[in-house]
Amino acid sequence: MTADAPLSSLDDEELVGRLEGFWRAADARMVGLPIHNPVLAVMVTPARRFGRFRFAAVVTPWCMNVVAIPDAAIKLPPDGVTLRLELPAGDVDFVVASMQDGGRYGAASLFSPMEEFDDQVGAEAVAFAALDELLGEADPSEISALSVNLDRRRLLGFGHGAPESRQ
């Protein structure tokens, strides 16, 4: 597969490789910033399917996210819009984002920054446990609810939401 192939067209191994490459490139720009934990490295868990999405946990030296990659038939809303997915653990909000090569995904933050982690082994254990907790042992049938929070201010580029949500 080429680097600009849609994420939905990649098999699980290619998807994990593409995600790792994306976050490693970002890591090169983050080194030296105060939020960068130098004992950690980029790692992506194997992808797990639930409904019409594949999910993976991403560990970086500055954050830990769960990413949601939709099947080709699902069209994500614009970047910055919140996508709410009903998972076995409950509703989870994912912020839609794009890679430089056009790959699109949703990201839900688990930790940021990563100062609580003293080593890679511990961070990876938390990533696997978080994915297990979110997806559980549920039957991977269709996600029953997919709602999009269309924040018009953000959609039109006027900030990060309603004024009362800013501090």
Order of alpha helices (4+ residues) and beta strands (2+ residues): alpha-beta-beta-beta-beta-beta-beta-beta-alpha-beta-alpha
